[in-house]
């Protein structure tokens, strides 16, 4: 694995309240799965860590976070501040409500979008945010933004003090991705310039079972997969080329012969690692290190347009798969356009 690769886990909102509710058990499962299977560089909680910012709820969060064998960070969500507008209980347990840190060549910026109700950033935080982004870019670091509120949640406005300034910063600087919570459903959005990722909530999830996202960052590459308690086999992830919905510039599409890269996680040895293009025949991939594989993609021979890339990893525990749609164009021309996946038209939570 490339030493500059960064792997992190992004769980959805926990909404911890009582120990006898399913979300608490799922959160504990998440911590164990992260420790035993993924072993990322860090875990980033999306906010709404607890339901009402009560002492007993924070103890449940501590029970979960104490299990983690790697660093973790947490955002402020509306429920973390719901009965504690000053976020005093949050700060007493988790520190400043916004901060930044560096792992490898990436600068991760954690925002507090709850400085106003129902949404907003103070002038002070906006100035700090702009400085952090510009200073990171001056150091030639890549910028990733973490925030609780998802800019494209249905039936809810993304507006308030400081949000226009937020838009100016995000839309005029090269931001690798913005990761958000708050939605309860999972979605990836591409607005033609930036990529936004919202992970399905662990507390009261919509659109499918609760779980967590595994994110791999390596240079220009960004890849992610989702893991739930129902998934028992290996976890497979195509890390290059990018999924079409994650592509925002020509460097993110296939413009000629290239080598696909795959990352895997498994508790038991992988007995078979195969790939195929456009539902063709399965072929063996070449091992390229511990739990990494490569295989050639003849981009010079593929017709212009969208193509599917699929991989499968098999162990005695079962099978893990990943399938992406990528774009091929030998001219290298690429104009990203707005899209979301999946399309969501309603939610119970807003």
Secondary structure, DSSP 8 states (H G I E B T S, - for coil): --TT-EEEEEE----B--TTSHHHHHHHHHHHHIIIII--SEEEE-S--BSS--HHHHHHHHHHHHH-SSEEEE---TTTSSS-TT-HHHHHHH--SSEEEEETTEEEEE--TBSSSSSB--HHHHHHHHHHHHHHHHTT-EEEEEESS-TT-TTS---STTHHHHHHHHHHS-EEEEEE--SSS-EEEE-SS-EEEE---SSS-SSS--EEEEEEEETTEEEEEEEETT--S-EEEEEES--GGG--SGGGSB-SSEEEEEEEE-SS-EEEEEEEETT---EE-EE-STTEEEEEE-TTTS-SEEEEEEEEEEETTEEEEEEEEEEE-TT-------EEES-----S--
